[in-house]
Amino acid sequence: MPGTYDAIVIGGGHNGLVAAAYLAKAGRKVLVLEMRHLVGGAAATEEVFPGFRFSVFSYVVSLLRPQIIRELELPRHGLELIPLEASFLPLPDGDSLCRWEDPHLTRREIARFSPRDAEVYTEFGLAMRKMAWFTKAIIDQPPPAPGSLRPGDMAELLKLGRRFAGLDRDMLYLNLQMLTMSAADFLDRWFESPVLKAPMSVSGIIGTYLGVRSPGTAYVLLHHYMGEIDGAYRAWGFSKGGTGGVSLAIAEAARSFGAEIRTETPVARITIKDGSACGVVLENGDELSARVVLSSVDPRRTFLGMVGAEHLPGSFVEHIHRYKFRGSSGKVNLALDRFPDFSSRPGSGPHVRGDIAIAPSIPYLEHAYDEAKYGAFSRRPYINAVIPSLVDPTVAPPGKHVMSCFVQYAPYHLKEGAAHWPDHREAFGDTVVDTLAEYCPGIKDIILHRQVLTPWDIEQTLGLTEGNIFQGELSMEQLLFLRPVPGWSRYETPVKNLWLCGSGAHPGGGIMGAPGELAAKKILTGRKV
Ligand SMILES: Cc1cc2nc3c(=O)[nH]c(=O)nc-3n(C[C@H](O)[C@H](O)[C@H](O)COP(=O)(O)OP(=O)(O)OC[C@H]3O[C@@H](n4cnc5c(N)ncnc54)[C@H](O)[C@@H]3O)c2cc1C
């Protein structure tokens, strides 16, 4: 049929773009349809105020799969990653802790709080790297399919089982502890200093509606250890020009292979004939046809919004209703007139050229969660801030800075109801600035502009249901062969020729590109198009 595409990809977030690039590279005729005026989804850079370019949503990169960088030749298309130099924890009593790339410097810093922890920290890092190596194999392939009798699936399951059985006993125990424990309890087994445990524990709660003492958060901690930059594990970095740089490089790669990308083109419906997807209907009423349709939009919007429950098995629809979003994070982006000095360690040295955590203690973090549990934003929240303009002058005018603050908790489900978030937006922004001012006393005087994003705003802007930053919580019951629905975790869906390729599919959220890559490769190896 003239005008027919081999594949239409709904959503031009980084995963949709990765899927499009792989399919186009394999010679398929591909169209990406993005509703916003720019590509990137949650990985986008926007000049929100003149001269100030914000990584509006996601702000650091680490999990982007190295094979995607290589196979799509992303550096040639403009990708440049700048490693973070440190993790800085200012404390309310005027002290601070900085963890550096250099292990000797880190050990010296930790020893001020606990000589024992300083020794254990290296051992812990090695154990986590080993675990991450084990887990890496899981995130770089479709999840196993337990219960499937297909010879290929059974062989994969066996391979994974052998890998698991090959772990030494200590690693096996560690693995089981991570799957079942809370981040705080897990860290208690290793460390004694509260000053060290608090900033380490927060990796376990990013993007979840759980607290550092909630069982299951230890695994998420590992998820954040799995990243690598140029082969260096646990390395996080800025993308030059903001995180949108990642998406633009992928989009350029996709275009270089012949993919067509249309922005400001929202999809209203997926066309289904005889149980099979055969194209889309745009919001303007135009119809486009394709041999396969891939959706990088979250599972609830894809199935209940664009497909319709009437085309799906009842039990599948029930699972989609039960799939948990529960967004819990907000973002405050600040345009600053000059560098904001932290009283515990003044100056714009290397300590602030990485991430800055406002996470003074485990009780502080757990208290922040307590408020969220009952439908209010935390009055003293956990903040993860970065000032990328210190290492990337392209994002702010000379002498000025951008400060990006990721904030938890900002529960989507306010006790008044999510739709009331706009009434609380400025109060939430004030809370974040007041909290920062306790560590950075001059900050209020140097804020030129601020952008406050609540989970409700994240949902409105990006279409991320309930503002969940990962298109669904990364909790154990929604990972691996359970994501998004048991039995439907390998990108195929109950609708023939409709595939998932966004963070709602295995292995989940983060600027990883893995769901896009794995979905495209599965379509290609299965000769589905
Ligand atoms: C505030 C915030 C902070 C984060 N911080 C980090 C971080 O620092 N590091 C990290 O690794 N990860 C971070 N994440 C998570 C990460 O950014 C996401 O998991 C990832 O970018 C999701 O990519 P995706 O392509 O799967 O989906 P998305 O980015 O959600 O892309 C989906 C796309 O579909 C489009 N769309 C939706 N509906 C339609 C429609 N009907 N028609 C056409 N297009 C449509 C959307 O506009 C969007 O562009 C953060 C996320 C948020 C929100």
The ligand as a Gaussian input file, in Angstrom:
#p B3LYP/6-31G(d) Opt

LIG

0 1
 C       11.783000      14.466000      36.646000
 C       12.539000      13.284000      36.103000
 C       13.874000      13.087000      36.451000
 C       14.568000      11.979000      35.974000
 N       15.908000      11.867000      36.231000
 C       16.623000      10.903000      35.620000
 C       18.035000      10.927000      35.637000
 O       18.654000      11.869000      36.138000
 N       18.705000       9.901000      35.030000
 C       18.062000       8.876000      34.402000
 O       18.709000       7.971000      33.883000
 N       16.706000       8.853000      34.335000
 C       15.993000       9.856000      34.900000
 N       14.636000       9.903000      34.753000
 C       13.961000       8.783000      34.068000
 C       14.171000       8.831000      32.573000
 O       14.277000      10.147000      32.116000
 C       13.016000       8.118000      31.860000
 O       12.866000       6.819000      32.407000
 C       13.272000       7.981000      30.381000
 O       13.749000       9.188000      29.818000
 C       11.999000       7.519000      29.702000
 O       12.230000       7.375000      28.334000
 P       11.151000       6.733000      27.369000
 O       11.590000       7.015000      25.983000
 O       10.904000       5.338000      27.753000
 O        9.802000       7.503000      27.690000
 P        9.428000       9.043000      27.651000
 O       10.620000       9.884000      27.839000
 O        8.298000       9.174000      28.591000
 O        8.931000       9.243000      26.150000
 C        7.632000       9.017000      25.726000
 C        7.326000      10.051000      24.660000
 O        6.029000       9.824000      24.166000
 C        5.420000      11.079000      23.896000
 N        3.979000      10.840000      23.853000
 C        3.138000      10.572000      24.882000
 N        1.878000      10.379000      24.425000
 C        1.935000      10.530000      23.075000
 C        0.966000      10.456000      22.046000
 N       -0.321000      10.193000      22.316000
 N        1.371000      10.660000      20.759000
 C        2.657000      10.925000      20.468000
 N        3.617000      11.029000      21.417000
 C        3.270000      10.816000      22.712000
 C        5.895000      11.952000      25.041000
 O        5.790000      13.313000      24.724000
 C        7.351000      11.488000      25.169000
 O        8.200000      12.252000      24.351000
 C       13.920000      11.016000      35.154000
 C       12.596000      11.239000      34.756000
 C       11.907000      12.366000      35.212000
 C       10.492000      12.607000      34.759000

